[in-house]
Amino acid sequence: MIVAALRWAVFAIAAFALNFPVIATLVTSFKSSREIATNPGLWIEAPTLENYVAVLQVTDRLNIFAYLWNSTVAALIGTTLAIVLAFPAAYAVARAGYGRRMLMPLIVNLRALPLIIFAIPIYMMFQWVGLLDTQLGLGLILVIVNLPLALVILVNAISDIPVELDEAAHMDGAGRLKIITSIIAPVCRPAIVTTFIFGFITAWNEFLFGLMLTTRHAVPMTVGASFFFSSGGGGIQWGTASAVMIVAALPPAILGLVMYRQISRSMTAGAVKG
């Protein structure tokens, strides 16, 4: 009994410590500016929704709904297209070994490089082809950001599928494309869903390219949120800033919570290997 109580106490302390920034931001978002100045603690004397009202109001300069829409469209493009490109490549790597020694390490290590080194050439190319400040342009960059993770997860998932499935389908007259789309893809559905979730969250949280490649029409939520920090004048409006950060974090947080079981099953099944 004592051991169980200690275990839960350690768990509660660790959970609180890890989530303290989120808790502090959430609490601050329900405080007025006056209370924030006099009460920096984690309790709320007079809860208010004025910060959320200010965030949700649409003005000529600030439009949180447009920022949310831009992030959603760009993240969907960046995640879906990354899976479409990575899946056949993962099949070739897993089944035929193409690129296992050179392509895989190159792509994975490419993601390890700081993204800022790509800033100038990407900006110049996008300016030349007219993709600056567009949802499509931001989405295409997010494809590159998501490709390494998608390739690693899908290669591992396909490698776990017995090659006898391919051989049996081939004996029945199925071509390579039919095998990939009708046999391998359904079996890899948990890994594909996991890749989509991780990719969407990564794309949603991307800030550097959103700041660099957008100015007005395709500003994502991560960049748009920073516009609210001093929207009221007189320095940083901590209540408004906290409210907009909570709103910005809700879509990926909800997606992760809803699909938690799916992620757990795919990782247990070997879709992600350490």
C-alpha positions as CSV (number, residue, x, y, z in Angstrom):
1,M,0.0,0.0,0.0
2,I,2.8,2.4,0.9
3,V,4.7,1.5,-2.2
4,A,1.7,2.1,-4.4
5,A,1.1,5.5,-2.7
6,L,4.7,6.5,-3.2
7,R,4.6,5.4,-6.8
8,W,1.5,7.6,-7.4
9,A,3.1,10.5,-5.5
10,V,6.2,10.4,-7.7
11,F,4.0,10.1,-10.8
12,A,1.9,13.1,-9.8
13,I,5.0,15.2,-9.0
14,A,6.6,14.3,-12.3
15,A,3.4,15.0,-14.3
16,F,3.0,18.4,-12.6
17,A,6.6,19.3,-13.2
18,L,6.4,18.3,-16.9
19,N,3.1,20.1,-17.5
20,F,3.9,23.2,-15.3
21,P,4.3,25.6,-18.3
22,V,1.0,24.5,-19.8
23,I,-0.8,24.8,-16.4
24,A,0.7,28.2,-15.8
25,T,-0.3,29.4,-19.3
26,L,-3.8,28.0,-18.9
27,V,-4.3,29.7,-15.5
28,T,-2.9,33.0,-16.8
29,S,-5.3,33.0,-19.7
30,F,-8.2,33.3,-17.3
31,K,-6.8,36.2,-15.4
32,S,-7.4,39.9,-16.1
33,S,-4.4,42.2,-16.7
34,R,-4.8,43.7,-13.2
35,E,-4.8,40.3,-11.5
36,I,-1.8,39.1,-13.5
37,A,0.2,42.0,-12.1
38,T,-0.9,41.4,-8.5
39,N,-1.4,37.6,-8.4
40,P,1.3,35.6,-10.3
41,G,0.4,32.3,-8.6
42,L,-1.5,29.3,-9.9
43,W,-4.8,30.3,-8.3
44,I,-7.4,32.6,-9.9
45,E,-9.3,35.1,-7.7
46,A,-11.7,36.4,-10.4
47,P,-11.8,34.2,-13.5
48,T,-12.5,36.0,-16.8
49,L,-12.9,35.2,-20.5
50,E,-11.9,38.6,-21.7
51,N,-8.6,37.3,-23.0
52,Y,-10.3,34.7,-25.2
53,V,-12.8,37.3,-26.4
54,A,-10.0,39.6,-27.4
55,V,-8.3,36.7,-29.2
56,L,-11.4,35.6,-31.1
57,Q,-12.3,39.0,-32.3
58,V,-11.4,39.6,-36.0
59,T,-9.8,42.9,-36.9
60,D,-8.0,44.2,-40.0
61,R,-4.6,43.3,-38.4
62,L,-5.5,40.1,-36.4
63,N,-7.6,37.2,-37.6
64,I,-7.0,34.0,-35.6
65,F,-9.5,32.0,-37.7
66,A,-7.4,32.8,-40.8
67,Y,-4.3,31.7,-39.0
68,L,-5.9,28.4,-37.9
69,W,-7.1,27.8,-41.4
70,N,-3.7,28.4,-42.9
71,S,-2.0,26.1,-40.5
72,T,-4.6,23.4,-41.1
73,V,-4.3,23.5,-44.9
74,A,-0.5,23.7,-44.9
75,A,-0.2,20.9,-42.3
76,L,-2.6,18.7,-44.3
77,I,-0.6,19.3,-47.5
78,G,2.8,18.7,-45.7
79,T,1.6,15.5,-44.0
80,T,-0.5,13.9,-46.7
81,L,2.0,14.5,-49.6
82,A,4.9,13.3,-47.4
83,I,3.1,10.0,-46.8
84,V,2.3,9.7,-50.5
85,L,5.9,10.2,-51.5
86,A,7.4,8.2,-48.6
87,F,5.3,5.1,-48.9
88,P,6.5,3.8,-52.3
89,A,10.1,4.8,-51.4
90,A,9.7,2.9,-48.1
91,Y,8.5,-0.2,-50.0
92,A,11.5,-0.1,-52.3
93,V,13.9,0.3,-49.4
94,A,12.2,-2.5,-47.3
95,R,11.7,-5.0,-50.1
96,A,14.5,-4.4,-52.5
97,G,17.0,-2.7,-50.3
98,Y,17.3,0.3,-52.6
99,G,18.9,3.2,-50.8
100,R,19.2,1.4,-47.5
101,R,22.9,2.2,-47.2
102,M,22.9,5.7,-48.8
103,L,19.4,7.2,-49.2
104,M,18.1,6.4,-45.7
105,P,21.0,7.8,-43.8
106,L,21.1,10.8,-46.1
107,I,17.4,11.7,-45.6
108,V,17.5,11.0,-41.8
109,N,20.7,13.1,-41.3
110,L,19.2,15.9,-43.5
111,R,16.4,16.3,-40.9
112,A,19.1,16.6,-38.2
113,L,20.6,19.7,-39.8
114,P,19.4,23.1,-38.6
115,L,16.7,24.3,-40.9
116,I,18.0,27.8,-40.9
117,I,20.7,26.8,-43.4
118,F,18.0,26.3,-46.0
119,A,16.4,29.7,-45.4
120,I,18.1,31.8,-48.1
121,P,18.0,29.3,-51.1
122,I,14.4,28.3,-50.3
123,Y,13.3,31.9,-50.1
124,M,14.9,32.8,-53.4
125,M,13.4,29.7,-55.1
126,F,9.9,30.5,-53.8
127,Q,10.2,34.1,-54.8
128,W,11.2,33.0,-58.3
129,V,8.2,30.6,-58.7
130,G,5.7,32.8,-57.0
131,L,5.1,30.6,-53.9
132,L,5.9,33.2,-51.2
133,D,3.0,33.8,-48.8
134,T,0.9,30.9,-50.1
135,Q,-0.6,27.9,-48.3
136,L,0.8,25.6,-51.1
137,G,4.3,27.0,-50.7
138,L,4.3,26.5,-46.9
139,G,2.8,23.0,-47.3
140,L,5.5,22.0,-49.7
141,I,8.2,23.0,-47.3
142,L,6.4,21.0,-44.6
143,V,6.6,18.0,-46.9
144,I,10.4,18.2,-46.7
145,V,10.2,18.6,-43.0
146,N,8.1,15.5,-42.6
147,L,9.7,13.2,-45.1
148,P,12.5,11.8,-42.9
149,L,10.2,10.7,-40.1
150,A,7.6,9.3,-42.5
151,L,10.2,7.3,-44.4
152,V,11.7,5.8,-41.2
153,I,8.3,4.8,-39.7
154,L,7.0,3.3,-43.0
155,V,10.2,1.4,-43.8
156,N,10.1,-0.2,-40.4
157,A,6.4,-1.0,-40.7
158,I,6.8,-2.6,-44.2
159,S,9.8,-4.6,-43.0
160,D,7.7,-6.2,-40.4
161,I,5.2,-7.5,-43.0
162,P,6.1,-11.0,-44.3
163,V,7.3,-11.0,-47.8
164,E,5.2,-14.0,-48.5
165,L,2.2,-11.7,-48.8
166,D,3.8,-10.0,-51.8
167,E,4.7,-13.4,-53.3
168,A,1.2,-14.7,-52.9
169,A,-0.3,-11.6,-54.4
170,H,2.2,-11.9,-57.3
171,M,1.2,-15.5,-57.9
172,D,-2.4,-14.4,-58.2
173,G,-1.4,-12.0,-60.9
174,A,-1.2,-8.7,-59.0
175,G,1.3,-6.2,-60.3
176,R,3.6,-4.1,-58.1
177,L,1.3,-1.2,-57.9
178,K,-1.6,-3.4,-56.9
179,I,0.4,-5.1,-54.2
180,I,1.4,-1.8,-52.7
181,T,-2.0,-0.2,-52.7
182,S,-4.2,-3.3,-52.0
183,I,-2.0,-5.5,-49.9
184,I,0.7,-3.5,-48.2
185,A,-1.1,-0.2,-47.5
186,P,-4.1,-1.8,-45.6
187,V,-1.7,-3.8,-43.5
188,C,0.3,-0.7,-42.7
189,R,-2.7,1.4,-41.9
190,P,-1.7,1.8,-38.2
191,A,1.7,3.0,-39.2
192,I,0.3,5.4,-41.8
193,V,-2.1,6.9,-39.2
194,T,0.8,7.2,-36.7
195,T,2.9,8.9,-39.4
196,F,0.0,11.3,-40.2
197,I,-0.5,12.2,-36.5
198,F,3.2,12.9,-35.9
199,G,3.6,14.7,-39.2
200,F,0.6,16.9,-38.6
201,I,1.8,17.9,-35.2
202,T,5.3,18.6,-36.5
203,A,3.9,20.6,-39.4
204,W,1.5,22.5,-37.1
205,N,4.3,23.5,-34.8
206,E,6.7,24.7,-37.5
207,F,7.6,28.3,-36.9
208,L,10.8,29.2,-38.9
209,F,9.5,28.7,-42.4
210,G,6.1,30.2,-41.5
211,L,7.9,33.3,-40.4
212,M,10.2,33.4,-43.4
213,L,7.9,32.5,-46.2
214,T,4.6,34.2,-45.2
215,T,3.7,37.8,-44.7
216,R,-0.1,38.3,-44.8
217,H,-2.3,35.8,-46.7
218,A,-0.8,32.5,-45.5
219,V,0.4,33.3,-42.0
220,P,0.2,30.1,-39.9
221,M,-1.0,29.9,-36.3
222,T,2.5,29.7,-34.8
223,V,3.5,33.0,-36.4
224,G,0.1,34.7,-36.0
225,A,0.0,33.9,-32.3
226,S,3.1,36.2,-31.8
227,F,1.1,39.2,-33.2
228,F,-1.2,39.1,-30.2
229,F,1.5,39.6,-27.6
230,S,1.4,43.4,-27.8
231,S,-1.9,43.8,-29.6
232,G,-3.3,46.0,-26.8
233,G,-0.3,48.4,-26.6
234,G,1.6,49.1,-23.5
235,G,4.0,46.2,-23.6
236,I,3.2,42.4,-23.6
237,Q,-0.4,41.5,-22.9
238,W,0.3,38.3,-20.9
239,G,-3.3,37.3,-20.6
240,T,-4.0,37.7,-24.3
241,A,-0.7,36.0,-25.1
242,S,-1.6,33.0,-22.9
243,A,-5.1,32.7,-24.4
244,V,-3.8,32.7,-28.0
245,M,-1.2,30.1,-27.1
246,I,-3.8,27.8,-25.6
247,V,-6.0,28.2,-28.7
248,A,-3.0,27.5,-30.9
249,A,-2.1,24.3,-28.9
250,L,-5.6,22.9,-28.9
251,P,-5.8,21.2,-32.4
252,P,-2.6,19.1,-32.1
253,A,-3.4,18.4,-28.5
254,I,-6.9,17.2,-29.3
255,L,-5.5,15.1,-32.2
256,G,-2.9,13.5,-30.0
257,L,-5.5,12.7,-27.3
258,V,-8.1,11.3,-29.7
259,M,-5.6,9.1,-31.5
260,Y,-3.5,8.1,-28.4
261,R,-4.6,4.4,-28.6
262,Q,-3.9,4.2,-32.3
263,I,-0.3,5.5,-31.7
264,S,0.2,3.1,-28.8
265,R,-1.0,0.1,-30.9
266,S,1.2,1.0,-33.8
267,M,4.3,1.5,-31.6
268,T,3.6,-1.8,-29.9
269,A,3.2,-3.6,-33.2
270,G,6.7,-2.4,-34.3
271,A,5.8,0.6,-36.5
272,V,8.4,2.6,-34.6
273,K,11.6,1.0,-33.5
274,G,14.1,2.5,-31.1
